[in-house]
Amino acid sequence: MHDVTETSKPETRRPRWPWWVLAGVVLLAAGVGVGWAVGSVLSPADEVLASPGFTTVEVASGEVGSSISLNTVAAWTPVPVGVNRAAGVVTSVTVAAGDEVSQGSSLYAVDLRPVVVAQGETPAFRDIAQGIEGPDVAQLQGMLTTLGLFHGVVDGKAGAGTVAAIKAWQKSLGLPQSGVVGVGDVIFVPLLPTRVALDDEVVARGASLSGGEDVVAGLPSSPVFTVPVTEGQAGMMPTGTRVEITSPDGDVWVAVAGEQTPDPETGTITVALDAPEEGAVICGEQCAQVPVTGQALLSSKIVTVPTVTGLVVPSAALVTGADGTTAVVTTAGDRIPVTVTASARGMSVVEGVDAGTRVRVPAT
């Protein structure tokens, strides 16, 4: 038998790379990855590169205007016009602050005797009876004439006709018909009719009067309206600026900005308000809504840019040429000259372009 001898195959060895070769391969792979990442992040997307530098909007009808909200201060400025000459206890008060009174209106009562108002520059200073003459008598005759009780000549002489009228007047008031007007029965004021305010600390039910007290104050035809503002706000309210005041009852009173008066101590500026038309009154027939005492704060809208209606585009769509003309640019790139009639809050009313035209607006 032959011995079979197993023959060994030679061992196969894998090549070994030097360490510096392997390191180079790793670094190369890392470099490729980083370059791809940087390229992917920093390279703009195709959409961005292709996006235009503007958007488009359609010229459409609208309105442009601007306003700010501030408080208007309304306050009456009463002026003393009448002095009480009655002595005794106030038993009733007939008028309220701000009421309008006219010839013969009752103001209050002292010891149940009415004290009335009449027109005249001369204050009451004596009793008026038959035979008395003077301007105070003429003023009394004027009141009695207005009331339809005296039909004679207003001559300042208290004759029989004047005395008869006095008795008729006393009867209408429920007083004894003495024919004599006491010094405390009438308070003469310069002008009637007028709004009045009584001094409620002096003339009050139960208060005692000795005569000589300034108790009747006359009110002007309208309160004084002002707007306290900062320097910056004052710059937005040049003379003639429209101001819309909301009244205590919710009505809207229109005024215009007038003279500006700075206050060096507070740094504020007071803007006086006037009626839009000369001789008119801001509150019209509704001035009684403003309290006679103290100050009333009324919310107001200051119209810094009057509302204008027309074709509107974003102000950013307007371009100015080298010759100074203003234009809009259509989607196709055509320039259309326009006239701007109003601008506020980033929008403008323009003329010269048709409604529906799409114009460019910078994308930024």
C-alpha positions in Angstrom: 0.0 0.0 0.0 1.1 3.4 -0.8 1.0 5.9 1.9 -1.0 8.9 0.8 0.6 12.1 2.0 -1.6 15.2 2.4 0.0 18.1 0.7 -0.4 21.5 2.4 -1.5 24.5 0.2 0.6 27.6 0.6 -1.1 30.2 2.9 -2.6 33.2 1.1 -1.8 36.6 2.7 -3.8 39.8 2.4 -1.8 42.8 1.6 -1.2 45.2 4.4 -1.5 49.0 3.7 0.7 51.4 5.4 -1.1 53.5 8.0 -0.4 56.7 6.2 -2.2 55.4 3.1 -5.3 54.4 5.1 -5.4 57.9 6.8 -5.3 59.5 3.4 -8.3 57.5 2.2 -10.3 58.5 5.3 -9.5 62.1 4.9 -10.4 62.0 1.3 -13.8 60.5 2.0 -14.4 63.1 4.8 -13.5 65.9 2.4 -15.9 64.7 -0.2 -18.7 64.6 2.4 -18.0 68.0 3.7 -17.8 69.5 0.3 -21.2 68.0 -0.6 -22.7 69.3 2.6 -21.3 72.8 2.1 -22.4 72.8 -1.5 -25.9 71.7 -0.6 -26.3 74.3 2.2 -24.7 77.3 0.6 -25.8 76.8 -2.9 -29.2 78.5 -3.5 -32.1 76.3 -4.6 -33.1 76.5 -8.2 -36.4 78.1 -7.2 -34.7 81.0 -5.4 -32.4 81.7 -8.3 -35.3 81.7 -10.6 -37.6 83.8 -8.3 -38.2 87.4 -9.6 -37.2 90.5 -7.6 -40.7 91.8 -7.4 -44.3 90.8 -6.9 -47.4 92.2 -8.6 -50.6 93.8 -7.3 -53.7 95.0 -9.1 -54.6 98.6 -9.2 -58.0 98.7 -7.4 -60.5 101.2 -5.9 -60.0 102.1 -2.3 -59.4 105.0 0.1 -56.4 106.4 1.9 -56.3 108.4 5.1 -54.7 108.7 8.5 -55.6 109.8 12.0 -54.5 109.7 15.6 -56.7 109.5 18.7 -56.3 112.1 21.5 -58.4 113.7 24.2 -60.0 117.1 23.8 -60.5 119.2 26.9 -63.8 121.1 27.1 -64.4 123.7 29.8 -66.7 126.6 30.3 -65.2 129.9 31.4 -67.9 131.6 33.5 -67.7 135.3 34.2 -69.4 137.0 37.2 -72.4 139.0 35.8 -74.8 139.5 38.7 -74.8 140.4 42.4 -77.4 139.3 45.0 -79.1 142.1 46.9 -81.7 140.0 48.8 -81.2 139.2 52.5 -82.6 136.1 54.1 -82.7 132.3 53.7 -82.6 130.6 50.3 -85.8 128.7 50.2 -85.5 127.3 46.7 -83.1 127.3 43.7 -84.8 127.4 40.3 -82.1 127.2 37.7 -79.4 124.6 37.2 -75.8 125.3 36.0 -75.8 125.9 32.3 -79.5 126.7 32.0 -80.4 129.5 29.6 -82.3 132.4 31.1 -84.1 135.3 29.6 -86.0 138.5 30.8 -87.9 137.7 33.9 -86.6 134.2 34.5 -86.6 133.2 38.2 -83.2 132.2 39.6 -83.9 131.4 43.2 -86.1 132.5 46.1 -85.2 134.1 49.4 -87.8 133.9 52.1 -90.2 132.5 49.5 -89.8 135.7 47.4 -88.5 135.0 43.8 -85.3 136.7 42.6 -85.5 137.2 38.8 -83.1 138.2 36.2 -83.4 141.2 33.8 -81.1 142.8 31.2 -79.2 145.9 32.1 -75.7 147.3 32.6 -76.7 149.2 35.8 -76.9 146.8 38.9 -79.9 147.0 41.2 -79.1 149.4 44.0 -82.5 150.7 45.3 -86.2 150.0 45.5 -88.2 151.1 42.4 -91.5 152.8 43.1 -93.7 155.5 41.6 -91.8 158.7 41.0 -88.3 157.0 40.7 -86.3 157.9 37.6 -83.0 156.5 36.2 -81.4 153.8 34.1 -82.4 151.1 36.5 -86.1 152.1 36.0 -85.6 151.9 32.2 -84.1 148.4 32.6 -87.1 147.3 34.6 -89.5 148.8 32.0 -87.6 146.8 29.4 -88.2 143.6 31.2 -91.9 144.4 31.8 -92.3 145.2 28.1 -90.8 141.9 27.1 -93.2 140.1 29.4 -96.1 141.9 27.7 -97.0 143.8 30.9 -95.9 147.3 30.0 -97.1 149.1 26.9 -95.7 152.6 27.5 -92.5 154.4 26.5 -89.3 153.0 28.0 -88.2 156.4 29.4 -86.8 155.5 32.8 -89.6 157.2 34.7 -91.8 155.1 37.0 -95.2 156.6 36.4 -98.7 155.2 36.8 -98.3 152.9 33.8 -95.0 151.5 35.2 -96.6 150.9 38.6 -99.6 149.1 37.1 -97.2 146.8 35.1 -95.2 146.1 38.3 -98.4 145.1 40.1 -99.4 142.8 37.3 -95.9 141.2 37.3 -96.1 140.7 41.1 -99.5 139.0 40.7 -98.0 136.6 38.2 -95.3 135.7 40.7 -97.8 135.2 43.5 -96.6 138.2 45.5 -98.4 141.0 47.2 -99.2 143.7 44.6 -97.4 146.5 46.3 -96.3 148.3 43.1 -92.8 148.5 44.6 -89.9 146.4 43.3 -87.5 145.7 46.1 -83.7 146.1 45.6 -83.3 142.3 46.0 -86.1 141.3 43.7 -84.2 141.7 40.4 -80.6 141.0 39.4 -79.6 142.9 36.3 -77.1 141.2 33.9 -75.4 142.8 30.8 -77.0 140.5 28.2 -80.0 138.2 27.8 -80.7 135.5 26.9 -77.6 133.8 28.3 -76.5 130.6 30.0 -75.8 131.1 33.7 -74.3 129.2 36.6 -75.1 130.1 40.3 -72.4 129.8 42.9 -73.7 126.6 44.5 -71.6 127.2 47.6 -73.4 130.4 48.3 -76.8 129.9 46.8 -78.1 126.6 48.2 -81.3 125.6 49.8 -81.1 126.7 53.5 -78.2 129.0 53.0 -78.3 132.5 54.4 -77.7 135.6 52.3 -77.0 139.1 53.5 -76.8 140.9 50.2 -73.7 141.8 48.1 -72.7 138.3 47.1 -71.5 137.6 43.6 -73.7 134.7 42.8 -74.6 134.7 39.1 -71.9 133.9 36.5 -72.6 134.2 32.8 -71.4 131.5 30.4 -70.2 132.2 26.8 -72.1 130.7 23.9 -69.7 127.7 23.8 -67.1 126.0 26.0 -63.5 126.4 25.2 -62.0 123.3 23.4 -58.3 122.5 23.5 -56.1 119.5 22.9 -52.9 119.0 25.0 -50.2 117.4 22.9 -46.5 116.6 22.8 -44.1 118.5 20.5 -44.2 115.6 18.0 -48.0 115.5 18.0 -48.2 119.3 17.6 -46.2 118.9 14.3 -49.0 116.7 13.1 -51.7 119.3 13.8 -51.0 122.4 11.7 -53.6 125.2 11.6 -56.8 123.9 9.9 -56.3 120.2 10.8 -59.7 118.5 11.1 -60.6 117.3 14.6 -63.7 115.1 15.1 -64.8 115.2 18.8 -67.1 112.6 20.3 -69.6 114.4 22.6 -70.7 113.0 26.0 -73.9 111.8 24.3 -72.1 110.2 21.4 -72.6 112.9 18.8 -69.7 114.0 16.6 -68.6 117.7 16.7 -66.2 118.9 14.0 -63.5 121.4 14.8 -60.2 122.6 13.3 -56.8 123.1 15.0 -55.9 126.7 15.7 -53.3 128.5 17.7 -50.6 126.5 19.6 -49.4 127.6 23.0 -46.3 125.9 24.5 -46.0 125.4 28.3 -42.2 125.6 29.2 -42.8 124.1 32.6 -44.5 120.9 31.5 -43.2 120.7 28.0 -46.7 120.2 26.6 -48.3 122.3 23.9 -52.0 123.3 24.0 -53.7 123.4 20.7 -56.8 125.6 20.6 -59.8 124.3 18.6 -62.0 126.5 16.5 -65.3 126.0 14.7 -64.8 125.3 10.9 -66.8 128.3 10.0 -66.3 131.8 11.4 -69.1 132.7 13.8 -70.1 129.1 14.3 -70.0 127.1 17.5 -68.2 123.8 17.7 -70.9 122.1 19.8 -73.8 123.9 18.0 -77.1 123.4 19.8 -75.7 120.6 21.9 -73.3 122.6 24.2 -75.4 121.8 27.2 -73.9 118.2 27.0 -70.6 119.7 28.4 -70.7 119.9 32.3 -70.6 123.5 33.4 -68.2 122.8 36.3 -64.7 121.3 35.9 -63.2 119.9 32.7 -64.7 117.3 30.4 -62.3 114.9 28.6 -63.8 114.0 25.2 -62.2 111.4 22.9 -61.3 112.8 19.5 -59.9 111.8 16.1 -57.2 114.1 14.7 -57.3 113.7 10.9 -53.7 114.0 9.9 -54.4 112.9 6.3 -57.9 113.5 5.1 -59.5 110.4 3.6 -59.3 110.3 -0.2 -61.0 107.8 -2.4 -59.7 106.6 -5.7 -57.4 104.0 -7.4 -55.0 102.7 -4.8 -51.5 101.1 -5.1 -48.8 100.3 -2.4 -46.5 103.4 -2.1 -43.6 100.9 -2.7 -44.9 100.4 -6.3 -44.1 104.1 -7.2 -40.9 104.8 -9.0 -39.4 108.2 -9.7 -37.6 108.9 -13.0 -34.5 111.1 -13.6 -36.8 113.9 -14.7 -38.7 113.7 -11.4 -41.9 112.1 -12.8 -43.6 109.4 -10.8 -44.7 106.2 -12.4 -45.8 102.6 -11.9 -44.2 99.7 -13.7 -46.5 97.0 -15.3 -45.8 93.3 -15.1 -44.4 93.6 -18.7 -42.0 96.3 -17.6 -43.8 99.2 -19.1 -43.7 102.5 -17.2 -47.0 104.4 -16.8 -46.7 108.0 -15.5 -49.1 108.7 -12.6 -50.1 111.6 -10.3 -50.2 110.9 -6.5 -53.2 112.6 -4.8 -52.8 111.2 -1.3 -50.5 108.9 0.6 -50.8 107.4 4.1 -49.8 104.2 5.9 -47.9 102.7 2.9 -50.7 103.2 0.4 -51.2 105.9 -2.3 -54.1 107.1 -4.4 -53.0 107.7 -8.0 -54.4 109.0 -11.2 -53.3 108.1 -14.7 -53.5 104.3 -14.6 -56.5 102.1 -15.3 -58.2 99.9 -12.6 -57.2 96.2 -13.0 -53.7 97.0 -14.2 -51.1 94.8 -12.5 -48.0 96.7 -11.4 -44.7 95.6 -9.9 -43.9 95.9 -6.2 -40.4 95.2 -5.0 -40.3 91.7 -3.3 -38.3 93.1 -0.4 
